[in-house]
Amino acid sequence: MTNINQLSRWNRDISRAIAALGSDEFFPALVEAVNGQVKIDYPQVWLYHKNLPPRVLYHEIPKSALASQVDDYLDGPYREDPFYQTSMQQPRSKLYRLSRVTLGKLEQTEYYENYYSDTGTVDEAVYLSKLHGGNVINLSMMRLPQHGTFTDAEYEALYLLAEPVSELLKSHSEHDDFAVTHLIQPGIDHQIDLAFRTFGESLLSPREKDVLELMLRGYGTDTSASRLSIAVETVRRHRKSIYRKLDVSSQTDLFSLFLNSMSCLGQAGGNDPLSIYMSPR
């Protein structure tokens, strides 16, 4: 922040975000506060846990870019995402920039080849906050070509905001409604593994169930085909059938259904939690 007008705007905007803690208005208010200081594109809030698919909690992505930004990301490449890997490796900082995490070699990575080159963005930075139970929440901020990469001055401005932004993300996560709805609690790794093994088995064929488990564990089409020793086209055919039988239209919908159905694991008693979750109430 270089002048009194910027400081005044930051104080106004961050006060609105603080007032919105624990409500649905918090994420858009926080994004607006950051965007008022440094221009950001396609802001996204992600929840990460080492044993589960990521969950997008909030985004401001136009419909035309949603598939490349979210669905394609969830279809395997997230495991190669330097920010995801950093989040799962006891991160020390509260702000990371893609070019620095990849040591300037992003274009040489499989992540760039398999995913990032198709996103239409030229730079990215994330605010990161470590939560309880191995959960990590990230506020991802991208840049489109018309705005260019973050300048050193812009990155410095983002750095100055890192402490309050990270702490606010953590405070928001500690509100009861958010914790109950989104967070994975400590000590349930065995239940997560059970969910992977049983989810969808009441509705799918054994081979479709194999494909589904690999999808949920973050493996893309090519890797799934290799692991199952079947053709890539066969995997794609199974995926289409899985979407139809589970009544979902995207990887995002599938992961949300999986995570939501985990609330029925106990009642399912070792069987498919979907048989409980999708039953008439």
C-alpha positions in Angstrom: 0.0 0.0 0.0 1.7 3.2 -1.2 -0.8 5.9 -0.4 -3.5 7.0 2.0 -6.3 6.2 -0.5 -5.2 2.6 -0.8 -4.9 2.3 3.0 -8.3 3.8 3.5 -9.9 1.4 0.9 -8.2 -1.6 2.5 -9.4 -0.7 5.9 -13.0 -0.3 4.6 -13.0 -3.5 2.6 -11.3 -5.7 5.2 -13.7 -4.4 7.8 -16.5 -5.7 5.6 -14.8 -9.1 5.4 -14.4 -9.2 9.2 -18.1 -8.4 9.6 -19.0 -11.2 7.3 -17.0 -14.0 9.1 -19.0 -17.2 9.3 -21.4 -16.2 6.6 -21.7 -16.8 2.9 -20.7 -13.2 2.3 -17.2 -13.7 3.7 -15.3 -15.1 0.7 -16.6 -12.5 -1.8 -15.9 -9.7 0.7 -12.3 -11.0 1.2 -11.7 -11.3 -2.5 -13.0 -7.8 -3.0 -10.6 -6.5 -0.3 -7.6 -8.1 -2.0 -8.7 -7.1 -5.5 -9.0 -3.5 -4.3 -5.2 -3.5 -3.7 -3.9 -5.8 -6.5 -5.8 -6.7 -9.6 -6.5 -10.5 -9.5 -8.4 -12.8 -12.0 -10.4 -16.0 -11.4 -10.2 -15.9 -7.6 -10.9 -19.4 -6.2 -11.0 -20.7 -2.6 -9.9 -24.4 -2.3 -10.0 -26.8 0.7 -7.3 -29.4 0.6 -6.8 -32.6 2.6 -4.2 -35.1 1.9 -6.6 -38.1 1.7 -9.5 -36.5 -0.1 -10.2 -34.8 -3.4 -10.0 -31.0 -3.2 -13.2 -29.0 -2.8 -13.7 -25.6 -4.3 -15.5 -23.5 -1.7 -15.9 -20.3 -3.7 -14.9 -18.9 -7.1 -15.4 -16.0 -9.5 -14.9 -17.8 -12.7 -17.0 -17.2 -15.8 -19.0 -20.2 -17.0 -16.9 -20.3 -20.2 -13.7 -21.0 -18.3 -15.2 -23.2 -15.5 -14.4 -26.5 -17.2 -10.7 -25.7 -17.8 -10.2 -24.0 -14.4 -12.0 -26.5 -12.1 -13.3 -29.7 -13.8 -10.1 -30.3 -15.7 -8.1 -29.6 -12.5 -10.0 -32.1 -10.5 -9.6 -34.7 -13.2 -6.1 -35.7 -12.0 -3.8 -32.7 -12.4 -4.4 -31.4 -8.9 -2.0 -34.0 -7.6 0.8 -32.3 -9.7 -0.2 -28.8 -8.7 2.8 -27.2 -6.9 0.4 -25.3 -4.6 -1.4 -28.5 -3.7 1.9 -30.2 -3.0 3.2 -27.3 -1.0 -0.1 -27.2 1.0 0.4 -30.9 1.9 4.0 -30.5 3.0 3.8 -28.4 6.1 4.0 -25.0 4.5 5.8 -22.3 6.4 4.7 -19.2 4.4 1.2 -17.7 4.0 1.8 -16.5 0.5 3.3 -18.4 -2.5 3.8 -17.4 -6.1 3.8 -20.0 -8.8 7.0 -18.9 -10.5 8.9 -19.1 -7.3 7.4 -22.4 -6.2 8.4 -23.9 -9.5 11.8 -22.1 -9.6 10.9 -20.5 -12.9 10.5 -23.9 -14.6 6.7 -24.2 -14.8 6.7 -24.7 -18.5 9.0 -27.8 -18.1 6.6 -29.6 -15.8 4.0 -32.2 -16.5 1.5 -30.0 -14.6 2.0 -27.3 -17.3 1.8 -29.8 -20.1 -1.2 -31.7 -18.8 -3.2 -28.8 -17.4 -1.9 -25.3 -16.8 -1.1 -24.4 -20.4 -4.8 -24.7 -21.2 -6.1 -22.4 -18.4 -5.4 -19.2 -20.3 -3.7 -17.6 -17.3 -0.1 -16.3 -17.1 0.6 -16.1 -13.4 -0.8 -17.2 -10.0 -0.3 -16.6 -6.3 -2.1 -18.1 -3.3 -2.8 -17.2 0.2 -2.6 -20.3 2.4 -3.9 -21.1 5.9 -3.3 -24.3 7.8 -6.3 -25.6 9.6 -7.0 -28.4 12.0 -7.0 -32.1 11.0 -4.6 -31.7 8.1 -6.9 -29.4 6.3 -5.5 -26.4 4.3 -7.4 -23.6 2.7 -6.0 -21.6 -0.2 -7.2 -18.4 -1.8 -5.9 -18.7 -5.4 -5.4 -15.5 -7.4 -4.6 -15.7 -11.1 -3.7 -13.2 -13.8 -5.0 -13.2 -17.4 -2.8 -12.1 -20.3 -4.3 -8.6 -20.5 -3.1 -7.9 -16.9 0.3 -9.6 -17.3 2.2 -11.3 -14.6 2.4 -9.9 -11.1 5.0 -7.2 -10.9 7.4 -7.1 -8.0 5.5 -4.2 -6.5 2.2 -6.1 -6.8 3.7 -9.2 -5.2 5.1 -7.1 -2.4 1.6 -5.6 -1.8 0.1 -9.1 -1.7 2.9 -10.1 0.8 1.9 -7.2 3.1 -1.7 -8.5 3.2 -0.7 -12.2 3.8 -0.9 -12.2 7.6 -4.4 -10.8 8.0 -5.8 -12.7 5.0 -4.5 -16.0 6.2 -5.7 -15.4 9.8 -9.2 -14.4 8.5 -9.4 -17.6 6.4 -8.6 -19.6 9.6 -11.1 -17.6 11.7 -13.8 -18.2 9.1 -13.1 -22.0 9.2 -13.6 -22.1 13.0 -17.2 -21.0 12.8 -19.5 -24.0 13.5 -21.4 -24.0 10.3 -18.3 -24.0 8.2 -16.5 -26.7 10.3 -19.4 -29.1 10.3 -20.1 -28.6 6.6 -16.6 -28.7 5.1 -13.8 -29.7 7.4 -12.4 -33.2 7.8 -11.9 -33.9 11.4 -8.7 -35.6 12.9 -8.6 -39.4 13.4 -11.0 -40.5 10.6 -8.5 -41.7 8.0 -9.9 -45.3 8.2 -13.4 -43.9 7.4 -12.0 -42.0 4.4 -10.5 -45.2 3.1 -13.8 -47.0 3.7 -15.6 -44.3 1.8 -13.3 -44.7 -1.2 -13.9 -48.5 -1.2 -17.7 -48.4 -0.8 -18.9 -45.3 -2.5 -21.1 -46.1 -5.5 -20.8 -49.9 -5.2 -24.6 -50.3 -4.9 -25.2 -48.5 -8.3 -22.2 -49.4 -10.4 -20.6 -52.5 -12.0 -17.4 -53.8 -10.4 -15.3 -52.3 -13.2 -17.1 -49.0 -13.0 -16.4 -49.0 -9.3 -12.7 -49.6 -9.9 -12.6 -46.6 -12.3 -14.6 -44.5 -9.8 -12.2 -45.2 -7.0 -9.2 -44.1 -9.1 -11.1 -40.9 -10.1 -11.8 -40.1 -6.5 -8.2 -40.7 -5.6 -7.2 -38.1 -8.1 -5.9 -40.2 -11.0 -6.5 -39.1 -14.6 -7.8 -41.1 -17.5 -4.4 -42.3 -18.8 -3.1 -43.3 -15.4 -6.4 -45.1 -14.6 -6.2 -47.0 -17.9 -2.6 -48.1 -17.0 -3.4 -49.2 -13.5 -6.4 -51.2 -14.6 -4.7 -52.5 -17.8 -7.6 -51.4 -20.0 -7.8 -49.0 -22.9 -8.1 -45.2 -22.4 -11.4 -45.3 -24.4 -12.7 -48.0 -22.1 -12.0 -45.8 -19.1 -13.8 -42.8 -20.8 -16.8 -45.0 -21.5 -16.9 -46.1 -17.9 -16.7 -42.5 -16.7 -19.7 -41.5 -18.8 -21.6 -44.4 -17.4 -20.6 -43.4 -13.9 -21.8 -39.9 -14.4 -25.1 -41.1 -15.8 -25.8 -43.6 -13.0 -24.8 -41.2 -10.2 -26.7 -38.3 -11.9 -23.8 -35.9 -12.0 -22.5 -33.9 -14.9 -18.9 -33.0 -13.9 -16.0 -34.0 -11.7 -16.9 -31.1 -9.3 -20.4 -32.6 -8.9 -19.0 -36.1 -8.4 -16.5 -35.0 -5.7 -19.2 -33.0 -3.9 -21.5 -36.0 -3.9 -18.7 -38.2 -2.5 -17.8 -35.7 0.3 -21.5 -35.1 1.2 -22.2 -38.8 1.3 -19.5 -39.3 4.0 -22.0 -38.1 6.6 -23.9 -41.4 6.0 -20.9 -43.7 6.5 -21.8 -44.8 10.0 -25.4 -45.4 9.1 -24.3 -47.4 6.1 -22.5 -49.9 8.3 -19.7 -50.7 5.9 -21.9 -50.6 2.8 -22.3 -47.9 0.1 -23.1 -44.6 1.9 -24.9 -43.5 -1.3 -27.6 -46.1 -0.5 -28.4 -44.0 2.5 -27.6 -40.6 1.2 -29.8 -40.9 -1.9 -32.7 -42.8 -0.3 -36.0 -41.0 0.1 -36.1 -39.1 3.4 
